[in-house]
Amino acid sequence: MKTIIGDNCLFMMSTHVAHDCIIGNHVIMANNATLGGHVVVGDNVLIGGLAAIHQFIRIGSYAVIGGMSGVESDVIPYGRVKGERAYLAGLNLIGLERKGFDKQQIRDLQRAFNEIFGEEGTLDQRIEMVEQDFASVAPVMQIIAFARLKTRFPLCSPQKK
């Protein structure tokens, strides 16, 4: 077991990467952001200042973690989380635009997100439905693959209203 850090990452002052982490390419960790052991961070992730990621958590590619967030659940690719006890606040829409995703891809991601985290049926049923409806949309299929690869923690979800 070893820690692996990808290319072109930026680790600002006093960031901490614990043992046995895997960090993708183009990851930015702002001041005092902390990763517990065995965390997996995808490509193009932004982790805000003073954020703390619990051990064994997975953060999908293109996700953004708000500053001062405590992340205790897996974060889907393209997700945007925030809050002291982090919750899924939506998609990283600004990051997607900046990385060159076209408007149709972003619309498809938003529709898939709304279906996955909707209220009808179980999470597994909703994932199955989205997989059928968006089979040709690669970014959506990344979310589906991530969600299906369950580990010890659940997916970070939106706050209940």
C-alpha positions in Angstrom: 0.0 0.0 0.0 1.3 3.5 -0.9 0.1 7.0 -1.6 -0.1 7.9 -5.2 -0.5 11.5 -6.5 -1.3 12.3 -10.1 0.2 15.0 -12.3 -0.4 18.7 -12.3 -1.9 18.9 -8.7 -1.8 21.9 -6.5 -1.5 21.5 -2.7 -1.8 24.8 -1.0 -0.4 25.7 2.4 -0.8 23.1 5.2 -2.8 20.5 3.3 -2.5 17.0 4.5 -2.7 13.8 2.5 -2.7 10.7 4.8 -1.4 7.2 4.1 -2.6 5.1 1.2 -4.4 7.7 -0.7 -4.9 7.8 -4.5 -5.2 11.2 -6.0 -5.9 11.8 -9.6 -4.5 14.4 -12.0 -5.3 18.2 -11.8 -6.5 18.1 -8.2 -6.5 21.3 -6.2 -6.5 21.2 -2.4 -6.9 24.6 -0.8 -5.3 25.7 2.4 -5.6 23.3 5.4 -7.7 20.7 3.4 -7.2 17.3 4.9 -7.6 13.7 3.5 -7.9 10.8 5.9 -6.2 7.5 5.0 -7.3 5.4 2.0 -9.1 8.3 0.3 -9.5 8.1 -3.5 -9.8 11.4 -5.3 -10.6 11.5 -9.0 -9.2 13.8 -11.7 -10.0 17.5 -11.8 -11.3 17.7 -8.2 -11.3 20.9 -6.2 -11.2 20.6 -2.4 -11.9 23.9 -0.5 -10.0 25.3 2.4 -10.3 23.6 5.8 -12.3 20.7 4.3 -11.9 17.3 5.9 -12.4 14.1 4.0 -13.0 11.0 6.2 -10.9 7.9 5.7 -11.9 5.5 3.0 -14.1 8.0 1.2 -14.2 8.2 -2.7 -14.5 11.5 -4.5 -15.5 11.3 -8.1 -13.9 13.2 -11.0 -14.8 16.9 -11.5 -16.4 17.1 -8.0 -16.0 20.2 -5.9 -15.9 20.1 -2.1 -16.9 23.4 -0.4 -14.6 25.0 2.2 -15.0 23.9 5.8 -17.0 20.8 4.8 -16.7 17.5 6.6 -17.2 14.8 4.0 -18.3 11.4 5.5 -19.9 9.9 2.4 -18.8 9.1 -1.2 -19.1 12.1 -3.6 -20.4 11.3 -7.1 -18.4 12.5 -10.1 -19.4 16.1 -11.0 -21.0 16.5 -7.6 -20.9 19.7 -5.5 -20.9 19.2 -1.7 -20.9 21.7 1.1 -21.8 22.1 4.7 -20.3 21.2 8.1 -21.7 17.7 7.7 -21.4 17.7 3.9 -24.4 17.2 1.7 -24.8 17.0 -2.0 -25.8 20.5 -3.1 -26.0 19.8 -6.8 -23.6 19.5 -9.7 -20.4 21.4 -10.3 -21.9 23.3 -13.1 -19.3 26.1 -13.2 -16.5 23.6 -13.2 -18.1 21.6 -16.0 -18.4 24.8 -18.2 -14.8 25.8 -17.4 -13.6 22.3 -18.5 -15.4 22.5 -21.8 -18.5 20.3 -21.3 -21.1 21.3 -23.8 -24.6 22.5 -22.9 -26.3 19.2 -23.9 -23.9 17.2 -21.7 -24.6 19.5 -18.8 -28.4 19.3 -19.3 -28.2 15.5 -19.5 -26.1 15.4 -16.3 -28.7 17.7 -14.5 -31.6 15.5 -15.6 -29.8 12.3 -14.6 -28.9 13.9 -11.2 -32.6 14.9 -10.6 -33.7 11.3 -11.4 -31.0 9.6 -9.3 -31.8 11.7 -6.3 -35.5 11.9 -6.8 -38.1 10.4 -4.4 -39.7 7.6 -6.4 -38.5 4.1 -5.9 -35.2 2.9 -4.3 -31.8 4.4 -5.1 -30.9 1.2 -7.0 -34.1 1.4 -9.0 -33.5 5.0 -9.9 -29.9 4.2 -10.9 -31.2 1.4 -13.2 -33.7 3.7 -14.8 -31.0 6.4 -15.4 -28.7 3.8 -16.9 -31.3 2.9 -19.4 -32.4 6.5 -20.2 -28.8 7.8 -20.6 -26.9 4.8 -21.9 -25.2 6.9 -24.6 -24.2 9.8 -22.4 -20.6 9.0 -21.1 -20.6 11.5 -18.2 -23.8 10.1 -16.8 -22.5 6.6 -17.2 -19.5 7.6 -15.1 -21.9 8.5 -12.2 -23.7 5.2 -12.7 -20.4 3.2 -12.6 -19.3 5.1 -9.5 -22.6 4.6 -7.7 -22.6 0.9 -8.5 -19.1 0.4 -7.1 -20.3 0.5 -3.5 -17.8 0.6 -0.7 -18.2 1.0 3.0 -19.9 4.4 2.9 -23.1 5.5 1.2 -23.3 8.2 -1.5 -23.5 11.7 -0.3 -27.1 12.8 -0.9 -29.0 16.1 -1.0 -30.5 17.4 2.2 -34.0 16.4 3.0 -36.5 19.2 2.7 
